[in-house]
């Protein structure tokens, strides 16, 4: 790395901060859209097993719920983006969304369910807590990506 590159890296590292209200608002909006997509698949899977009584282990249900949450988030994002561009490009962008953000969101939502209820189950009072955990967990990461690299998942 030459001296110019080192100075550029140092400048970028030193210029990052957590105080930009605009970036917090934009990253909150992006995180909320991701939460909508993820929670549809996640809650739908848990509710399906709850209503049908299929005897799967809690961990298996939650792993499937995480997978389905990520899939529904990608599908929803593809649909939203397809209004602005061709479908193939919309799908590529949706696939390129941050899996770290989605996985952390899903794990935190299911952890709240498991810790408070001891199983994969939806009751009226757990849903807001799951959504709150699912929002708060990836939000700083989404801020960081947006502020440092101008990369957003939505």
C-alpha positions in Angstrom: 0.0 0.0 0.0 1.5 3.3 -1.0 1.5 6.5 1.2 -1.6 8.0 -0.6 -3.6 4.9 0.0 -2.7 4.8 3.7 -3.7 8.4 4.1 -7.0 7.7 2.3 -7.7 4.8 4.6 -6.8 6.8 7.7 -9.0 9.7 6.6 -12.0 7.3 6.0 -11.6 5.7 9.4 -11.3 9.0 11.2 -14.2 10.6 9.4 -16.7 7.9 10.4 -19.0 8.8 13.3 -22.3 7.6 14.8 -23.9 11.1 15.1 -25.5 11.6 11.7 -29.3 12.0 12.2 -30.0 11.7 8.5 -28.2 8.4 8.3 -29.9 7.1 11.4 -33.3 7.9 9.9 -32.5 6.4 6.5 -31.0 3.2 8.1 -34.1 3.0 10.3 -36.3 3.1 7.2 -34.2 0.4 5.5 -34.2 -1.8 8.6 -38.0 -1.4 9.0 -38.5 -2.6 5.4 -36.2 -5.6 6.0 -38.2 -6.3 9.2 -41.5 -6.4 7.3 -40.2 -9.0 4.8 -38.4 -11.1 7.4 -41.3 -11.1 9.9 -43.8 -12.3 7.2 -41.9 -15.5 6.6 -40.8 -16.0 10.2 -44.2 -15.4 11.8 -46.0 -17.4 9.1 -43.8 -20.4 9.7 -44.2 -20.3 13.4 -47.9 -19.8 13.1 -48.2 -22.7 10.7 -46.6 -25.1 13.1 -48.6 -23.7 16.0 -51.9 -24.1 14.2 -51.2 -27.5 12.6 -49.6 -29.1 15.7 -46.9 -30.8 13.6 -44.5 -32.2 16.2 -41.2 -30.7 15.1 -38.5 -29.7 17.6 -38.5 -26.0 18.5 -35.0 -25.5 17.1 -36.0 -27.0 13.8 -39.1 -24.8 13.5 -37.0 -21.7 14.3 -34.3 -22.6 11.8 -37.0 -23.0 9.1 -38.6 -19.7 10.2 -35.3 -17.9 9.8 -34.8 -19.4 6.3 -38.4 -18.5 5.3 -38.0 -15.0 6.7 -34.9 -14.4 4.6 -36.7 -15.8 1.5 -39.8 -13.6 2.0 -37.6 -10.5 2.5 -35.8 -11.2 -0.8 -39.1 -11.8 -2.6 -40.7 -8.6 -1.1 -37.6 -6.6 -2.1 -37.6 -8.0 -5.6 -41.3 -7.0 -6.0 -40.7 -3.5 -4.7 -37.6 -3.0 -6.9 -39.3 -4.5 -10.0 -41.5 -1.4 -10.1 -38.3 0.6 -10.7 -36.2 -1.7 -12.9 -36.3 -5.0 -14.9 -37.1 -8.1 -12.8 -33.7 -9.7 -13.3 -31.8 -6.7 -12.0 -34.3 -6.3 -9.1 -33.7 -9.9 -8.1 -29.9 -9.5 -8.2 -30.1 -6.4 -6.0 -32.4 -8.2 -3.6 -30.1 -11.2 -3.4 -27.2 -8.8 -2.7 -28.9 -7.4 0.4 -27.0 -7.9 3.6 -27.4 -11.4 4.9 -25.6 -10.4 8.1 -28.4 -7.9 8.8 -31.2 -10.4 7.9 -29.7 -13.3 9.9 -29.1 -11.2 13.0 -32.6 -9.8 12.7 -34.1 -13.3 12.5 -32.0 -14.8 15.2 -32.8 -12.0 17.7 -36.6 -12.3 16.9 -36.5 -16.1 17.5 -34.3 -15.8 20.6 -36.9 -13.5 22.2 -39.6 -16.1 21.4 -37.5 -18.9 22.8 -36.3 -17.1 25.9 -39.7 -15.8 26.9 -41.9 -18.7 25.8 -39.5 -21.6 25.7 -40.9 -22.7 22.3 -41.7 -21.5 18.8 -45.1 -19.9 19.5 -46.9 -16.7 18.8 -49.0 -15.0 21.4 -50.2 -11.4 21.1 -47.8 -9.9 23.6 -44.6 -11.6 22.2 -45.0 -10.1 18.7 -44.1 -6.5 19.5 -41.1 -7.7 21.6 -39.9 -9.9 18.7 -40.3 -7.0 16.3 -38.4 -4.6 18.6 -35.5 -7.1 18.9 -35.6 -7.7 15.2 -35.3 -4.0 14.5 -32.8 -2.9 17.1 -30.3 -5.7 16.5 -29.3 -5.0 12.9 -30.0 -1.2 12.9 -26.4 -0.1 14.0 -24.9 -2.4 11.4 -27.2 -1.0 8.7 -26.2 2.6 9.9 -22.5 1.6 9.7 -22.8 0.2 6.1 -24.8 3.2 5.0 -22.5 5.8 6.6 -19.1 4.2 5.8 -19.8 2.6 2.4 -23.1 4.2 1.3 -24.5 0.6 1.0 -28.1 0.1 1.9 -30.2 -3.0 1.7 -33.3 -1.0 0.4 
